[in-house]
Amino acid sequence: MPSKSSTTRKSDEAPPGARRRATLAVGGMICAVCVNTITDELNKRDWVSKVVVSLVTNSATVEFSGEGKAGQVLEVIEDLGYEATVDTLVNLDEEEPPIQERTVEILLNGEGILPLRPRAIQITQVVITSAISDPIRPEAPTVIRALHSRGTAVWLLSGDNPTTAAAVALQVGINTDNVIAGLLPTQKAEKIT
């Protein structure tokens, strides 16, 4: 089964220069092949030390060394035919804030919820991402299981955002690699024909 995200660490030792972590929004990915293509291409760069690409969240996190490399990360992804924008850029050489000042992110209806130890940290900010969708018809999981048992590939074409579409897919038994989100009705029709 193809992976919905890909993580690669080239080495534990970063190349010389300022170490950075860029978190990017990546548009246009539709399957695990897209994830692996981006991961493999970024790993060809000797200044890249770690790559994590996620189809479910349409994002990439890239750790690298050197000034001005965030722009090159964007170029690599865009040259492959995907859209990319830098959401955050962090200097990894700066001292990390004390744990009580960190932001805790919780993902509801998704793949992971960060376990919290309330006595160990003081939470100063909580960011909650929730997938909100229309109610799922009770017979949907049964129908999808029947289709799978017949060898039929089942896809979810959705106008919802990727997080919501992936959450719905998980609830009804569709592999998240078979989810295409953010489609207009006419785009759904084009995918079917």
Contacts in CASP RR format, 6 or more apart in sequence:
PFRMAT RR
TARGET T0000
AUTHOR 0000-0000-0000
METHOD contacts of the structure
MODEL  1
MPSKSSTTRKSDEAPPGARRRATLAVGGMICAVCVNTITDELNKRDWVSK
VVVSLVTNSATVEFSGEGKAGQVLEVIEDLGYEATVDTLVNLDEEEPPIQ
ERTVEILLNGEGILPLRPRAIQITQVVITSAISDPIRPEAPTVIRALHSR
GTAVWLLSGDNPTTAAAVALQVGINTDNVIAGLLPTQKAEKIT
1 175 0 8 1.000
1 177 0 8 1.000
2 31 0 8 1.000
2 32 0 8 1.000
2 33 0 8 1.000
2 177 0 8 1.000
3 32 0 8 1.000
3 35 0 8 1.000
3 36 0 8 1.000
3 177 0 8 1.000
4 32 0 8 1.000
4 35 0 8 1.000
4 54 0 8 1.000
4 55 0 8 1.000
4 56 0 8 1.000
4 176 0 8 1.000
4 177 0 8 1.000
5 35 0 8 1.000
5 52 0 8 1.000
5 53 0 8 1.000
5 54 0 8 1.000
5 55 0 8 1.000
5 56 0 8 1.000
6 32 0 8 1.000
6 35 0 8 1.000
6 36 0 8 1.000
6 39 0 8 1.000
6 51 0 8 1.000
6 52 0 8 1.000
6 53 0 8 1.000
7 50 0 8 1.000
7 51 0 8 1.000
7 52 0 8 1.000
8 39 0 8 1.000
8 43 0 8 1.000
8 50 0 8 1.000
8 51 0 8 1.000
8 52 0 8 1.000
9 49 0 8 1.000
9 50 0 8 1.000
10 43 0 8 1.000
10 48 0 8 1.000
10 49 0 8 1.000
10 50 0 8 1.000
11 49 0 8 1.000
14 49 0 8 1.000
14 63 0 8 1.000
14 65 0 8 1.000
15 46 0 8 1.000
15 47 0 8 1.000
15 49 0 8 1.000
15 65 0 8 1.000
15 66 0 8 1.000
16 65 0 8 1.000
17 65 0 8 1.000
17 66 0 8 1.000
17 67 0 8 1.000
18 65 0 8 1.000
18 66 0 8 1.000
18 67 0 8 1.000
18 91 0 8 1.000
18 93 0 8 1.000
19 49 0 8 1.000
19 63 0 8 1.000
19 64 0 8 1.000
19 65 0 8 1.000
19 66 0 8 1.000
19 91 0 8 1.000
19 92 0 8 1.000
19 93 0 8 1.000
20 63 0 8 1.000
20 64 0 8 1.000
20 65 0 8 1.000
20 66 0 8 1.000
20 69 0 8 1.000
20 70 0 8 1.000
20 89 0 8 1.000
20 90 0 8 1.000
20 91 0 8 1.000
20 92 0 8 1.000
21 61 0 8 1.000
21 62 0 8 1.000
21 63 0 8 1.000
21 88 0 8 1.000
21 89 0 8 1.000
21 90 0 8 1.000
21 92 0 8 1.000
22 61 0 8 1.000
22 62 0 8 1.000
22 64 0 8 1.000
22 70 0 8 1.000
22 73 0 8 1.000
22 86 0 8 1.000
22 88 0 8 1.000
22 89 0 8 1.000
22 90 0 8 1.000
23 59 0 8 1.000
23 60 0 8 1.000
23 61 0 8 1.000
23 86 0 8 1.000
23 87 0 8 1.000
23 88 0 8 1.000
23 89 0 8 1.000
23 90 0 8 1.000
24 59 0 8 1.000
24 60 0 8 1.000
24 61 0 8 1.000
24 62 0 8 1.000
24 73 0 8 1.000
24 74 0 8 1.000
24 77 0 8 1.000
24 84 0 8 1.000
24 85 0 8 1.000
24 86 0 8 1.000
24 87 0 8 1.000
25 58 0 8 1.000
25 59 0 8 1.000
25 84 0 8 1.000
25 85 0 8 1.000
25 87 0 8 1.000
26 38 0 8 1.000
26 53 0 8 1.000
26 58 0 8 1.000
26 59 0 8 1.000
26 60 0 8 1.000
26 77 0 8 1.000
26 82 0 8 1.000
26 83 0 8 1.000
26 84 0 8 1.000
27 58 0 8 1.000
27 82 0 8 1.000
27 83 0 8 1.000
27 84 0 8 1.000
28 34 0 8 1.000
28 58 0 8 1.000
28 81 0 8 1.000
28 82 0 8 1.000
28 83 0 8 1.000
29 35 0 8 1.000
29 38 0 8 1.000
29 53 0 8 1.000
29 55 0 8 1.000
29 58 0 8 1.000
29 82 0 8 1.000
30 180 0 8 1.000
31 55 0 8 1.000
31 177 0 8 1.000
32 55 0 8 1.000
32 177 0 8 1.000
34 55 0 8 1.000
34 82 0 8 1.000
35 53 0 8 1.000
35 54 0 8 1.000
35 55 0 8 1.000
37 80 0 8 1.000
38 51 0 8 1.000
38 53 0 8 1.000
38 60 0 8 1.000
38 76 0 8 1.000
38 77 0 8 1.000
38 80 0 8 1.000
38 82 0 8 1.000
39 51 0 8 1.000
39 53 0 8 1.000
41 76 0 8 1.000
41 77 0 8 1.000
41 80 0 8 1.000
42 48 0 8 1.000
42 51 0 8 1.000
42 60 0 8 1.000
42 62 0 8 1.000
42 73 0 8 1.000
42 76 0 8 1.000
42 77 0 8 1.000
43 51 0 8 1.000
45 64 0 8 1.000
45 72 0 8 1.000
45 76 0 8 1.000
47 64 0 8 1.000
47 65 0 8 1.000
47 66 0 8 1.000
47 69 0 8 1.000
48 62 0 8 1.000
48 63 0 8 1.000
48 64 0 8 1.000
48 73 0 8 1.000
49 63 0 8 1.000
49 64 0 8 1.000
49 65 0 8 1.000
50 61 0 8 1.000
50 62 0 8 1.000
50 63 0 8 1.000
51 60 0 8 1.000
51 61 0 8 1.000
51 62 0 8 1.000
51 63 0 8 1.000
52 60 0 8 1.000
52 61 0 8 1.000
52 62 0 8 1.000
53 59 0 8 1.000
53 60 0 8 1.000
54 60 0 8 1.000
55 176 0 8 1.000
55 177 0 8 1.000
56 110 0 8 1.000
56 111 0 8 1.000
56 162 0 8 1.000
56 163 0 8 1.000
56 166 0 8 1.000
56 176 0 8 1.000
57 162 0 8 1.000
57 163 0 8 1.000
58 162 0 8 1.000
59 87 0 8 1.000
60 77 0 8 1.000
60 84 0 8 1.000
62 73 0 8 1.000
63 92 0 8 1.000
64 70 0 8 1.000
64 73 0 8 1.000
70 86 0 8 1.000
70 89 0 8 1.000
71 86 0 8 1.000
73 84 0 8 1.000
73 86 0 8 1.000
74 84 0 8 1.000
74 85 0 8 1.000
74 86 0 8 1.000
77 84 0 8 1.000
78 84 0 8 1.000
99 120 0 8 1.000
99 121 0 8 1.000
100 121 0 8 1.000
100 122 0 8 1.000
100 124 0 8 1.000
101 124 0 8 1.000
102 121 0 8 1.000
102 124 0 8 1.000
103 124 0 8 1.000
103 125 0 8 1.000
103 126 0 8 1.000
103 127 0 8 1.000
104 114 0 8 1.000
104 116 0 8 1.000
104 121 0 8 1.000
104 123 0 8 1.000
104 125 0 8 1.000
104 126 0 8 1.000
104 127 0 8 1.000
105 114 0 8 1.000
105 126 0 8 1.000
105 127 0 8 1.000
105 129 0 8 1.000
106 113 0 8 1.000
106 114 0 8 1.000
106 126 0 8 1.000
106 127 0 8 1.000
106 128 0 8 1.000
106 129 0 8 1.000
107 113 0 8 1.000
107 114 0 8 1.000
107 129 0 8 1.000
107 163 0 8 1.000
108 128 0 8 1.000
108 129 0 8 1.000
108 130 0 8 1.000
108 131 0 8 1.000
109 130 0 8 1.000
109 131 0 8 1.000
109 163 0 8 1.000
109 167 0 8 1.000
110 131 0 8 1.000
110 163 0 8 1.000
110 166 0 8 1.000
110 167 0 8 1.000
110 170 0 8 1.000
116 123 0 8 1.000
129 163 0 8 1.000
131 163 0 8 1.000
131 164 0 8 1.000
131 166 0 8 1.000
131 167 0 8 1.000
131 168 0 8 1.000
132 164 0 8 1.000
133 160 0 8 1.000
133 164 0 8 1.000
133 167 0 8 1.000
133 168 0 8 1.000
136 168 0 8 1.000
136 171 0 8 1.000
136 172 0 8 1.000
140 172 0 8 1.000
141 171 0 8 1.000
141 172 0 8 1.000
141 173 0 8 1.000
144 154 0 8 1.000
144 172 0 8 1.000
144 173 0 8 1.000
144 174 0 8 1.000
145 173 0 8 1.000
147 154 0 8 1.000
148 154 0 8 1.000
148 173 0 8 1.000
153 178 0 8 1.000
154 174 0 8 1.000
154 178 0 8 1.000
155 174 0 8 1.000
155 178 0 8 1.000
155 179 0 8 1.000
155 180 0 8 1.000
155 191 0 8 1.000
156 165 0 8 1.000
156 168 0 8 1.000
156 169 0 8 1.000
156 172 0 8 1.000
156 174 0 8 1.000
156 178 0 8 1.000
156 179 0 8 1.000
156 180 0 8 1.000
157 180 0 8 1.000
157 183 0 8 1.000
157 188 0 8 1.000
157 191 0 8 1.000
157 192 0 8 1.000
158 164 0 8 1.000
158 165 0 8 1.000
158 168 0 8 1.000
158 179 0 8 1.000
158 180 0 8 1.000
158 181 0 8 1.000
158 182 0 8 1.000
158 183 0 8 1.000
159 165 0 8 1.000
159 181 0 8 1.000
159 182 0 8 1.000
159 183 0 8 1.000
159 184 0 8 1.000
159 188 0 8 1.000
160 168 0 8 1.000
160 181 0 8 1.000
160 182 0 8 1.000
161 181 0 8 1.000
161 182 0 8 1.000
162 179 0 8 1.000
162 181 0 8 1.000
162 182 0 8 1.000
164 181 0 8 1.000
165 179 0 8 1.000
165 180 0 8 1.000
165 181 0 8 1.000
165 182 0 8 1.000
166 176 0 8 1.000
166 179 0 8 1.000
166 181 0 8 1.000
169 175 0 8 1.000
169 176 0 8 1.000
169 178 0 8 1.000
169 179 0 8 1.000
170 176 0 8 1.000
180 191 0 8 1.000
183 191 0 8 1.000
END
